[in-house]
Amino acid sequence: MRAFEARNAHFDRLVNTPDLKWLGQNTNHCKPHPAVVEAMVRCARDEAFHVYAPPAGLEALRAGIVADLGLPGQAALVSDGAVASLYHACHTLLRPGDEFVTTDPTWNWPMAFARAVGATVRQIPIYGPEHGYRLDPARLAEAVGPKTKLVYLVDPNNPLGSVCTADEIGAIVAIVREAGAYLIHDCTYRHFAYEHHLAAALDPERTLTVYSFSKWLGLAGLRVGAMVAHPDMVERLAAAPPNNLGSSLLAQRAALAGLAVKDEWFPGVLAEQRGNQALVKAAVDAIPGLAMPVYPSNGNFVVIECDALGIRPEALVAAYAEHDIMIRQGAYHTPTFGDRFVKVSVSVPRAWVEEFVDLLPAMVERARGTNAPTTLF
Ligand SMILES: Cc1ncc(COP(=O)(O)O)c(C=O)c1O
């Protein structure tokens, strides 16, 4: 079977497993606000889906995204999820021979997009206590060179859950400007952070801010996100976008409704997932050899290190899969550090997390006994 068929069959199995507990993809399974569901029902019932949406997105949604970020003067280009914005930015801004700089770990797909247009990728390792699980701007300064065109910063970092300080963002912005490059500030997990600093507030011309409704609002299956940037940059991006016929109207209506109820609804989600993080931390602390290197996490997920126990992350993932619980092996994010950890997503019902932590001691034992190679994606 070809690789893409195997990968697809794997995810097809997952989405068709009733009652699967999704603790592996940083999706948000908290109960949606009724207004969000109603917006989708209304769109379907009124058959508002026969028409194309405006190419850059509903005006109210574009304004809502910019307001949510607090970046007046910037423009939003709505896309089929944040990933489509990342794809499009890489294809628009990179040429063969350009260099794309990011961290290790990072979110991998933009590296594939950069390579697809002939750019080279340079990764700065940030995993490990020696780096504090974060990007020291001095190391970015060493890594950028005359060919650097794009710096891709996932902040909060997926999978680590670390976030840049105001000083770090200031230094990163200065380095990118000095290099004559652009910064893609991937803020997909911004809403879960204890504090978060937007690079675009410091350099609105060289920063492209990536926005997603998949995580904070829980709309991953609907595919809606945006790129927010200087109007001149958006003019450039809007010249030949993949979704020139607009993104899903149903998804945009849901996103608009979500922004309208965000202040009322989201604090509960945030408190719930932070409580879930605490449950996981207590369970990890109870097993000598397991560790959570970044706690609390600024994302809706945590990293659990299992290498000190001699357990392969894939074996732990496979053990949980026997209980219909999906968690993610580190290798999904990084071949270099992936044998050290698993990632567990916690914006999920409390009962799922309770099942995860109750099983942890037994799963560790099960994984010890089954360290055979497993194919995962
Ligand atoms: C850092 C990062 N950026 C972007 C995405 C994709 O977001 P979307 O679902 O909006 O395409 C993800 C998904 O996991 C992610 O982790």
The ligand as an ORCA input file, in Angstrom:
! r2SCAN-3c Opt
* xyz 0 1
  C       0.998     24.993     15.039
  C      -0.160     24.644     14.191
  N      -0.487     25.428     13.169
  C      -1.552     25.157     12.389
  C      -2.320     24.032     12.602
  C      -3.482     23.761     11.705
  O      -4.599     24.502     12.099
  P      -5.942     24.464     11.265
  O      -6.758     23.335     11.785
  O      -6.573     25.797     11.522
  O      -5.574     24.280      9.836
  C      -2.014     23.167     13.641
  C      -2.812     21.953     13.871
  O      -2.553     21.141     14.706
  C      -0.896     23.484     14.466
  O      -0.557     22.699     15.486
*
